[in-house]
Amino acid sequence: MYIQVKLGLIFALLMVTCKAHATATEYVFINIWDEYYQSTQLPQPLGERIFIQPDINIDEPSLTQFVTANPSFQGIHIDHNNQLMFKFQVRKTPTRVVVNEGRVILKEALISSEPSEVTSNTKVPLQTLSGRRLSKAWIHQQYQVLFFSDSLCPFQHIPDCEKRIEQNNQLAQYNKNVLTVIKPFYVDKQSALNYQQRFEVKHDIVFDTHNQLFEQYQISELPYWVLLDNKGNTLYRGTNVPQ
């Protein structure tokens, strides 16, 4: 009799849990720009899962491009004016919020995977798009100006990028020792080739496959210039074209 009662209680609990999951909504807040680099480890869903992208540096074409490359995020929505983030007090991504009958029953930060060891540690030889081998150690012997850029230009999160690329092209007409370095996150080498053609770049371009040059020169904003002397010392660095 006791066993039957216990089994009945367990069955009832399972029914309640299943009902809660069936009526619950799970909002998963992610930033697609982070996902290109470090994917979120998604746990088992606790309700109808809806992916939410914060309304920061985003537009619908970028969202469509992301879903095409990552179909598991099908149906992701932009949180226009960040209404849901404010409502649920979400301050960082990735985070999930589970809501049941209008009440938040769970809010937790999710874990992002670490960059793969191959991506972060493997030393892949640098080379220009034309196939010329480069070395971090002697780039300063060949180039005086390093221009760090993003092949997604023109885009919302890279203000004035077209103007700055034009300025760099003009600079390269008078100084042949200019190297454009393309950011590797969420793009591939073909994107760099498209950039070269789209902006009619005549000087050398390197696709920084494993972020080696971006890390070496500690680049945190784009577009960005670094001016070097013949010993590799930095004479200037900044977002304005060097004079």
N, C-alpha and C positions, 0 to 999 in steps of 0.2 A: 504494500500500500504506500509506504514511504517513498519507494523508488518511483512509483507511478506519479505521485504528487510532484516529486523533484523533476521528473521528466516533463511533466506538464508545465511547471514553472519555467524550465529552460526553453521549451517550445514557445511559450507565451513571450518570453524575453526576445527570442529570435524574431518572432512576428513583429514585435514593437520596433526592433532595430531595423528590420527590412522595410517596415512602413516609413520609419524616419528617413532612411536612405532614399526611399522612393519619392518622398515629398520634399527632401532637402535640395538646396542648390549650392553647389560648390564653385565659388569664384576663385580662379587662379590668376593672380596678378603677376605678369612677367614683363620684361623689357626685351623686345626682339633683338636690339643691338647687343645686349649681353648674351642672348641665346646663341648668336652666331659664334661666339667665342667660348662660352661655357654653358652647356645645356643643363636645364633643370632636371633633377632626379624626381620624377613625378611618382607619388605614392598611389595606392589604390584609391579610386574616387569614393567619396562619401556622399554622393548625390549626383544630380545632373551637373556635369562639369562644364563651366563656361570660362574661356580664357579671356583675360582683360589686359589690354595694353594701355599704360598711362598716356595721357594726352601731352606728351613731351617729345619734340623732335620726331614727329611721325606724320605720315599721310597715308591715304588708302593704297596708292600704288606700291609703296614700300611694304605695307602689310600683305598685299597680294603676292609680291615677290617672295616674301618670307614664307608664306603658307605653301607656295609652290615648291620651295626647297625643303619645307618641313611640314608635310601633310598631316602629321599628328596634331597640329595646332589649328586644324580646320575650324572655322567659325569664330576665330578670335575677333574681339570687338575693341574699338578705341573707346576709352573712358572719357568721353567728351567733357571738357572742363573739369576732369578728374572728380566727378560727382561721387562715384562709388568709393574712390580712395578716401575722400573726406568723410563720407558716411560711415565707413568701417574703420577709419583711422589707420589706414595702411600707409606706412612711411617708407617702406623699402620693398624691392622685388628681389627674388620671387617670394610671394606669400600667398597662402590660400585662406579663404574665409568660407566657412560652411554656415548656411542660414537655413533654419527650419521654422516654418510658420512665422516668419518675420523676426525671428530671434537668432542672434549669433550663438551657435553652439560650439564653434571651434575657430580659432584664428592662430595660425602658426607660420613661421618662416620656413621655407623649403630650402633644400640643399642644392647648390650648384656643383656640378662635377668639376674637378680640377682639370686644367689644361693637360692634354696627354703628354706623356714623357717624350714622345717622338717630336711633338710640336715644340716643346719648351727647351729641349736639350740637344736635339740632333743638329749638328753643324752642317748645314747645307751650303755649298759654295754660292756666293752671290754672283750674279752676272746681269749685265744690261739686257734689255729686250732684244738687242741685236746679237747677243751671245757672247759678249766680251766679259771674261772672268774678272771679278773684283775681289778685293780683300778689305776687311774692316781696318786692318793695320796700315794699309798704304793708300786708302782712298784719299787722304789729305794730300798725298803726293801728286794726285791726278786732278783733283777738283778743289776749287776755291769756294764755291757756293753749293750748299746742299739745300734743296727745296723739298720740304716734306708736304705731300699732298694726298688727296683721297680721290680714287677713281669714280666715286659716286657723285662728284660734282657735275652739274649743279644740284644742290639739295638743301633742304631746310636747315639741317644741322651743321652746314658748312657755309656760313654767311660770307658773301663777297668773294667766293672762291673763283668764279670766272674772271673777275677783275684781276685778282692776284696771279692767276695762271698767265694771263696776258702780260702782266708786269714782268713775270719771270721769263717769259719767252722773249720779251724785249731786252731784258738783261742779258740773256744768253746770246743775243746778236752781237753784243760788244765784249762779252766775257765768255770765251769758249769753254771755260772750266766749270760748267754748271751741271749738276746732277740732280734730277728729280727722283725722289724716293716715294714710292707708292705704298700706302698703308695696306696691310694684308688682311685685316679683319673683314669677315663676311663677303669677301670677293676672291676671285682667282686671277691668274696671270692674264687671261683673256680680257678681263676688265681693264687691266693696265694697258693692253694693246689698243683697246677701244678708246681709252683716254688719250693715248698718243695720237691716234688718228683724228679724234673729235676736236682736239685743241691744236692740231698741227704742230706738235712738239718736234723740233729738229735736233735738240741736244739729247744726251744720254738719259735714259730712264732705267731705274732698277725696281723690280717688284720685290719688296723686302719680305720674302716668303715666311720667315720665322721671326719677324719683328726685331731682327738683330740691330739694325741701324736706329730704329725708333727707340730701342732700349739704350743703346750706346750713347745717344745724344739726348736722352730723357725728354722726348717730345710728348707733350700732353695736349696740344691744341693744333688746329689746322686751319688754313695753310700756314706754314712756318718756315723761316729761313735760318740757316746757320752759316756764318761766314768764317772761313778758316784761313790761317796763314800757312806757309809752306812747311811748318813743323807740326801742323795739326792742332795748334792752339786756337781757341775760339776768339775771334775778334768782335763778333756781333751775333746775337740771336734774338729773334722776335718775329712779330706778325707783319711788320712793315718791310717793304723791299729794301735791301741794303743799298746804300749809296756808294 
